[in-house]
């Protein structure tokens, strides 16, 4: 009898354990956002910005009760590598959306891969107008285009009395697009472009060009180039005796500009985004939280990365997790969304239309924010 009771008890315990295992809910899968960026090469606090946003989201309950995970990949600013990562992200059905790429020459061709997969790509850095001109419903940017940055720089230049300018640009999608936009908007502001070039062989060549520009009566140079090359041009121009003011796009928005350009970089005006001193609650909170977490002030790219994670998370919250193509609709329905860099809003092309442009002037090695 005892043996029979013991057998029944063991059987009952086994059934109970099995039932308990059946009723315990499995941990829901993470919500995954892919991030592709030249992490190793660009030490600009972008990584810290996206990590802070993910941390805050998870501490507040995640997305639809699930933890947010950032799947990071480094494209090293290389087209072939960037395209390979884009395809791998497109094939990964766990990824709900993608943040990237940094470089327009990668994000433009990669946009077709993402769009064909119904996967949102939100770029916080690619400013070339071409990015959003293909009618792709899943391609967005959270930074003003080169055209808008150039427009505001041209307006500012005209207000400061510039009338005859030279354009130096890089012969790629970023450089040509920004140069074209600035030339168009400069003319609208009655600024004459007396010369435009994308190559010089050395200081002697620059001195000859300088003599020609002086004959034209030039009063400033607009630079549409990336940081190192643009900064090197400023340095070389100083060595060649060129001492007019320089105006540049967002690619030169870096503390490294002063180191690369040297004394000649003093006074350079840059059109970018994010003013950490703006009197807005979203800005104050972000600056405070970032400074507490990393013991330093946030950069422009830290703020852009932070806003991108927060915006995509909000869009995913209202989307169908079984159909990632619905994230695009969620982004469009955000309307005017207040973030660290300003109030974001997308038009039908996925372009950022919020008033985010910030103008800065390099003084004593640091950027001072200007009134527009």
Secondary structure, 3 states (H helix, E strand, C coil): CHHHHHHHHHHHHHHHHHHHHHHCCCCCCCEEEEEEECCCCCCCCHHHHHHHHHHHHHHCCCECCECEEEEEEECCCCHHHHHHHHHHHHHCCCEEEEECCCCHHHHHHHHHHHHHCCCEEEECCCCCHHHHCCCCCCEEECCCCHHHHHHHHHHHHHHCCCCEEEEEECCCHHHHHHHHHHHHHHHHCCCEEEEEECCCCCHHHHHHHHHHHHHHCCCEEEEECCHHHHHHHHHHHHHCCCCCEEEECHHHCCCHHHHHHHHHHCCCEEEEECCCCCCCHHHHHHHHHHHHHHCCCCCHHHHHHHHHHHHHHHHHHCCCCCCHHHHHHHHHCCCCEECCCCEECECCCCCECCCCEEEEEEECCEEEECCC
